[in-house]
Amino acid sequence: MPISDTKPEIQAMQDRIIMAMTEEQRLRLALEMCDLSYAFAKAGIRRHHPDWSEEQVHREFLRSLFPPGTAPSGF
Amino acid sequence: MSMSEVLRRVTDALHTTEIQHMLVGSFACSIHGYLRSTAGIDFVIDANPEQLQKLIQELKNKDYYAQTGDALEAWRNRSMFNVMDTLAGGKIDFIFVKPRPYSREEFRRRRRSVFEEISLFVASIEDTMVSKLEWAKLGESARQVEDVGRLLQKISISGSLDQAYIDKWVNELGLISQWSEAKRIAGFE
């Protein structure tokens, strides 16, 4: 078994909870996780560039969603 | 704007343009039981140039960054193109279904699902696994094999899997080592 940061009984409990959800609930949770990761990413950019405007932060965040060097012009 | 709203708007645009679609990748993985964080939404689509032009216009009307030239070039190459919801920051990858037996079968086996009263099609769990194994073979990411291993663990809890179907395509697509590694991660080997 691979190394895990979660006790087996806790993992089993989480698995039971997730598998008891409907597909729609699981999709919603995944989308909310995505929202959260975006919020963290923006917070990180703000921390590194405290002088930037919200627009600059958002623009940098959009650029960060593309692999390096692949963002379309305008981002 | 939330990613839920992004998914709704994009799915709406796909329905409006009558483009056949299939949600794949990490969100499909999450639907099947392994919650996986990701930076974007991936759809496999089957569309003609006229539908693509309508899709891009639909998305531009919703303030998306979307380029007709990118979409048509991807259509010619049977590759992929990106669009971006510039408000939410949601990146959506549209991947053209490949003209090969496995991809056609994968597309045929997609399942209808419902999200906030919008119907959308999702890759089956078996095809979510096979596709991730193939991405791993292409060198995309070791994380893909881990995703398959984690999905296998979830299925052992509550679901069933068409093992013969997976074995068939693992063999035909040359994914035996990736499949073995996924089973090892799941604790099955």
Interface residues (C-beta under 8 A of the other chain):
Chain A: M1 P2 D15 R16 I18 M19 E23 E24 R26 L27 R28 L29 A30 L31 E32 M33 C34 D35 S37 Y38 H58 F61 L62 L65 F66 P72 G74 F75
Chain B: S2 M3 S4 L7 S26 F27 S30 I31 G33 L35 R36 S37 T38 A39 G40 Y65 Q67 D70 N82 M84 T86 A88 G89 G90 K91 S113 V114 F115 E116 V122 E146 G149 Q153 K154 I157 S158 G159 I185 G187
